[in-house]
Amino acid sequence: MARISKKSTLPTGQERMKRRPPTDLSLRPHKIEFDPKQAYSAEQLAEIGAIALRTNQIEAHIDFIGSHILFSTTPFWLQIATDNALGLKAKLALLRECYERSTLLDDKAKNCIKDCFDEVLQCRNYRNAVIHHHIYDHSQGIGAYVDHAKESHQILVSLDALTTLYKIMCSLLDEVREVDMLFRLMTDAQRPGKWDEKAGVIKPFDDDYLKANIIPHHVERLMKLQRERKELHKLPHFPDADLIKSFNEREGGVGE
């Protein structure tokens, strides 16, 4: 059975996109529409489908990045090559360990990759809630969702919330593609070089050249993409946020 574990987990009115359900009975809908096509507009249903497909694209690219570890001299290639049951969280943890040990990437590059991976996990959590939610208060665009830990949540499925999430995920996919380039360099999956006329071969750039010229270029591009993502319209608060705040004030305050 779904449960709410502690009072401190109740909503404060500050939440965006996802929250624990409030206990105030006055906030419950007077009617629940069970037919999705009656509850939601065609635009909402289209955004839900688009979010699901965009998540698939992001995760497929994460898998592709993971394949670069096969070129790595570290023991990580064995883990990712032999464990087909790795979920997204485990894959990202493995990739984190890989880039954190890199001698090619500086702290700025590592922090950018971490920012990207953190957002991938956050958006995946939102996607799961959106895709697996049940219709609750369709008039306000609030759905009900129970996670793998059997904890109850509410998720915003209003057109504004869904459209905003989709735009964030589109921007995030561009970031993942740039992170892909850093992993190619880091693992030697694709090391650029310069044509040697005399030898008639491409001579790969050494590590010092990569650190001074190639990697900073990709990091700057990644940072630009992340600034653009963070400047997008933020995920909305719940429509009854003010009522939640008032309720908490009457009750003496509830922490997050």
C-alpha positions, 0 to 999 in steps of 0.5 A: 500500500502506498504510504506517506512516511512522515509529516516532514515529507508533506508539501510546503507549497514551494514544490515544482512539478512533483510533490508528496500529496497534501492531507487537507481534504479540501484540496481533493478534487470533487470529481475524477475523470477516468477517461484520458481523452476526456481528462486531457487535451490532445496537446497534453497527450501529445506532450506526454508521448513526446516526453516518453520518446525524448527520454528514450533518446537520452537514455540511448545516447547514455548507452552509447557513451557507455560503449566508449568505456570499452576503449578505456584502459581502466577496468570499467569496460569489464563491468559495462560489457558483462552486466546487461542488467544495469539500469540508468542510475547504475550506468551513470554511476559507472560513468561518473567513476570513470570521468572522476578518475580521468587525468585528461579532464579538469574540475571544470569539465568534470563538474559540467558532466556531473551537472548534466548527469544529475539533470538526466536523473531528475528528468528521468524521475519526472518522466517516470511519474508522468508516464505511470501516473493516474488521473487525479485532479484533471481540471488542475493538471495534477496526477497521482503516482506511486514510485518503486518505494511505494511512496505516494506523489503528485505530478503536474500534467498541465500543458504548461508543465509538460511543455516545459519539461519537454523543452528542458529534455530537448536541451538536455539531449544536446548536452548529452551529445557534448558529454559524448565527445568528452568521453570519446576523448577521455577513453581514446575511443576517438582521439583527433590528430593531424595529418603527417605528410611525410609519414602519410598517416594521421598522428594523434594529438598528445594529452597536453595538446588535448588539454590545452586546445580540444577539451576546453572547446568542448567544455565551453560548448557544454557550459553554453548549453547548460546556461541556455537550459537553466535560462529556460522557463522553469517548471511550474509550482502547483496551482494550489501552492498558496493554499498549501502555504496557508494550511501550513501556517495554520498548522504551525509550519511543515518542513520539506 
